[in-house]
Amino acid sequence: MVLDIARLLLFPALMAFAAASDLFTMTISNRVSLGLAAGFLVLAPLTGMGLHDMLSHLGAGAAVLAVAFACFAIGQVGGGDAKVAAAAALWFGFDHLLDYLLYASLFGGALTILLLQFRQWPLPYPLAREPWALKLHDKQTGIPYGIALAIGALAIYPETDWITAIDLTHFATR
């Protein structure tokens, strides 16, 4: 029961926190990525994931980390985004990795278009005194891609074994 609750809450909560953090501060703390990685390393063996599958998931995380840090090195993504993407890839493994990257890319493109449009208009008066809104509205500021990474992850997560293996009926009877 506790493991099921951890499966249901840990990953989504950390991804939602990453999105909110990126929206309001344009940064994602290393603690989020470390929490995702530690959560995977603790829950994977406790929920019965075999060594071969764990190594495969680690390989997916390492592959995303390598590509994401290459993108970071040339200034295309932020370091927090690169680390969160790699930590999320740990949870998805290769089975769901392409779906995750596709969703994150699509949501990232939509977010970019929306922000570029938002930045063309004057900031609404109620937001004009909010430091986070001023920074988000600034044309010199990047795109808080952690939002797209989180939405992509939350769209894919219910299809993974982390959720499909849970018998949700015992939650409904209590």
C-alpha positions in Angstrom: 0.0 0.0 0.0 2.8 2.5 0.9 4.7 1.5 -2.2 1.6 2.1 -4.3 1.1 5.6 -2.8 4.8 6.3 -3.5 4.3 5.3 -7.1 1.2 7.4 -7.4 2.7 10.6 -5.8 6.5 10.8 -5.8 7.2 11.2 -9.5 4.2 13.5 -10.3 4.8 15.7 -7.3 8.5 16.2 -8.2 7.7 16.9 -11.8 4.9 19.4 -10.9 7.4 21.1 -8.5 10.0 21.3 -11.3 7.4 23.0 -13.6 6.3 25.5 -10.9 9.9 26.2 -10.0 10.9 26.9 -13.6 7.8 29.1 -14.1 8.4 31.3 -11.0 12.2 31.3 -10.8 13.5 30.2 -14.2 15.6 27.6 -12.4 15.1 24.0 -11.3 16.9 23.0 -8.2 19.4 20.1 -8.3 17.3 18.6 -5.4 14.5 17.9 -7.8 16.7 15.8 -10.1 18.3 14.1 -7.2 14.9 13.4 -5.7 13.7 11.8 -8.9 16.9 9.7 -9.2 16.9 8.7 -5.6 13.2 7.9 -5.8 13.8 5.6 -8.8 16.7 3.9 -7.2 14.7 3.2 -4.0 11.4 2.3 -5.6 12.6 0.2 -8.5 13.9 -2.8 -6.5 11.2 -2.4 -3.9 8.5 -2.7 -6.5 10.1 -5.8 -8.1 12.0 -4.3 -11.0 14.7 -6.7 -12.1 18.4 -5.8 -12.5 18.2 -6.0 -16.3 15.3 -3.6 -16.4 17.0 -1.3 -13.9 20.1 -1.2 -16.0 18.0 -0.4 -19.1 16.3 2.5 -17.3 19.7 3.7 -16.2 20.9 3.5 -19.8 17.9 5.6 -20.9 18.7 8.2 -18.3 22.4 8.3 -19.3 21.5 8.6 -23.0 19.2 11.6 -22.3 21.8 13.1 -20.0 24.5 12.9 -22.6 22.3 14.5 -25.3 20.8 17.1 -23.0 24.2 18.2 -21.7 25.4 18.5 -25.3 22.4 20.8 -25.9 23.2 22.7 -22.6 26.9 23.1 -23.7 25.8 24.9 -26.9 23.2 27.0 -25.0 20.1 25.4 -26.3 18.6 24.2 -22.9 19.2 25.1 -19.3 21.2 22.8 -17.0 18.2 22.2 -14.7 16.1 21.2 -17.8 18.9 18.7 -18.9 19.1 17.1 -15.5 15.3 16.8 -15.0 14.9 15.3 -18.5 17.5 12.7 -17.7 16.0 12.0 -14.3 12.6 11.5 -15.9 14.1 9.2 -18.4 15.2 7.0 -15.6 11.6 6.4 -14.7 10.5 5.8 -18.3 13.3 3.6 -19.5 13.5 3.0 -23.2 9.9 1.6 -23.4 8.4 5.0 -23.0 11.3 7.3 -23.7 10.4 8.2 -27.3 6.8 9.0 -26.3 8.1 11.2 -23.4 10.5 13.1 -25.7 7.9 13.5 -28.3 5.3 14.9 -25.9 7.9 17.2 -24.2 8.9 18.5 -27.6 5.3 19.2 -28.7 4.4 20.8 -25.4 7.7 22.8 -25.5 6.9 24.1 -29.0 3.5 25.1 -27.9 4.9 26.8 -24.8 7.4 28.6 -26.9 4.8 29.9 -29.3 2.5 31.0 -26.4 5.3 32.8 -24.6 6.5 34.6 -27.7 3.0 35.8 -28.3 2.6 36.7 -24.6 5.8 38.8 -24.8 4.4 40.8 -27.8 1.6 42.3 -25.7 1.8 44.6 -22.7 1.9 42.8 -19.4 -1.6 42.8 -17.8 -1.8 45.2 -14.9 -2.4 42.7 -12.1 0.9 40.9 -13.1 2.9 44.1 -13.7 4.3 44.1 -10.1 5.0 40.4 -9.9 8.8 39.8 -10.3 8.3 36.3 -11.8 5.8 37.7 -14.4 8.1 40.5 -15.3 11.0 38.0 -15.9 8.7 35.7 -17.9 7.5 38.6 -20.0 11.1 39.8 -20.7 12.1 39.1 -24.3 15.6 38.5 -23.2 14.6 35.6 -20.9 14.6 32.1 -22.1 11.7 29.6 -22.2 11.0 27.7 -18.9 11.2 24.4 -20.6 10.8 22.5 -17.3 7.1 23.2 -17.7 7.0 21.2 -21.0 9.2 18.5 -19.6 6.8 18.1 -16.7 3.6 18.1 -18.8 5.1 15.6 -21.2 6.1 13.4 -18.2 2.7 13.6 -16.6 1.0 12.7 -19.9 3.1 9.5 -20.3 3.4 8.4 -16.6 -0.1 6.8 -16.3 0.8 4.5 -19.2 3.9 3.1 -17.5 4.3 0.0 -15.3 4.7 2.3 -12.3 0.9 3.0 -12.5 -0.6 0.2 -14.5 0.8 -2.4 -11.9 -1.2 -0.7 -9.1 -4.5 -2.3 -8.2 -6.5 0.9 -7.8 -9.6 -0.9 -6.5 -8.2 -1.3 -3.0 -8.0 2.6 -2.8 -11.7 2.8 -3.8 -12.9 0.4 -1.1 -11.4 2.3 1.8 
